[in-house]
Amino acid sequence: MRETNNFRGPYVKPDSVRFPVEPRVLMPAMPPLKLMAIFEFWGKVVARRHHFRRLFLPLLNESDDLLDDIGYRKEEILWALRLPLKVDALRALEACRKERMQRQKE
């Protein structure tokens, strides 16, 4: 089996909070829009990672041949599972796949 500790995937830029534009007219009971944007960002990040784990953890039990057929490797999936929450793991796996295909073409 391949050594999983030595795999270093490509750098994927982490996501960041996008704050809404300040409204021109302030209402008396205006909610804290920046705080709501932060909660929304972290909710989406956690939901995205949960979805990724739910889809890719069962693939670790499959054979290497099947994973090669669908374009993934076990060490890449394990690497993506250990990424920080702000990094989209699925986008990182796609970057790994593109990098591997570029190396195969050369």
C-alpha positions in Angstrom: 0.0 0.0 0.0 1.1 3.5 -0.6 2.6 5.7 2.2 -0.2 8.1 3.3 1.9 10.4 5.5 4.0 11.8 2.6 1.2 13.0 0.5 1.0 16.8 0.1 -1.8 18.0 -2.1 -1.9 21.3 -4.0 -2.6 24.6 -2.2 -6.2 25.5 -2.2 -7.2 29.0 -1.0 -9.4 29.0 2.1 -12.8 30.6 1.9 -13.5 33.8 3.9 -16.6 35.6 5.2 -18.2 38.0 2.7 -19.7 40.8 4.6 -22.9 42.5 3.3 -22.9 46.0 2.1 -23.9 48.5 4.8 -27.4 49.8 4.2 -27.9 53.5 3.6 -30.9 53.7 5.8 -30.6 52.3 9.3 -33.8 50.9 10.8 -34.5 51.1 14.5 -34.3 47.3 15.1 -31.5 46.6 12.6 -30.0 43.1 13.2 -26.2 42.9 13.3 -25.6 42.1 9.6 -21.9 41.3 10.0 -22.6 38.9 12.9 -25.3 37.2 10.8 -22.9 36.8 7.9 -20.3 35.1 10.1 -22.9 32.7 11.5 -24.1 32.0 7.9 -20.5 31.4 6.7 -19.6 28.9 9.5 -23.0 27.1 9.1 -22.3 26.6 5.4 -18.7 25.5 6.1 -19.8 22.9 8.6 -22.6 21.6 6.4 -20.3 21.4 3.4 -17.7 19.4 5.4 -20.4 17.1 6.8 -21.7 16.5 3.3 -18.1 15.7 2.1 -17.5 13.3 5.0 -20.8 11.5 4.3 -20.0 11.0 0.7 -16.3 10.1 0.8 -15.8 8.1 4.0 -17.5 5.0 2.5 -15.1 5.2 -0.5 -12.2 4.5 1.8 -13.5 0.9 2.2 -13.4 0.3 -1.6 -10.6 -1.1 -3.5 -7.8 1.0 -5.1 -8.9 -0.2 -8.6 -12.4 1.2 -8.1 -11.1 4.5 -6.7 -8.7 4.8 -9.7 -11.7 4.3 -12.0 -13.6 7.2 -10.5 -10.5 9.3 -10.3 -9.6 9.4 -6.6 -6.9 7.9 -4.4 -7.2 7.0 -0.7 -4.3 9.2 0.3 -6.0 12.1 -1.4 -9.3 11.5 0.4 -7.5 11.2 3.7 -5.6 14.4 3.0 -8.8 16.2 2.1 -10.5 15.0 5.3 -7.7 16.6 7.4 -7.9 20.0 5.7 -9.0 23.0 7.8 -12.7 23.7 7.8 -12.3 26.9 5.8 -10.9 24.9 2.8 -13.4 23.3 0.5 -12.3 19.6 0.6 -14.2 18.7 -2.7 -12.5 21.6 -4.5 -9.1 20.4 -3.1 -9.8 16.9 -4.4 -10.6 18.3 -7.8 -7.3 20.2 -7.8 -5.5 17.0 -7.0 -7.2 15.3 -9.8 -6.4 18.1 -12.3 -2.7 18.1 -11.1 -2.5 14.3 -11.5 -4.0 14.5 -15.0 -1.5 17.2 -16.0 1.4 15.0 -14.8 0.0 12.0 -16.8 -0.2 14.1 -20.0 3.4 15.2 -19.8 
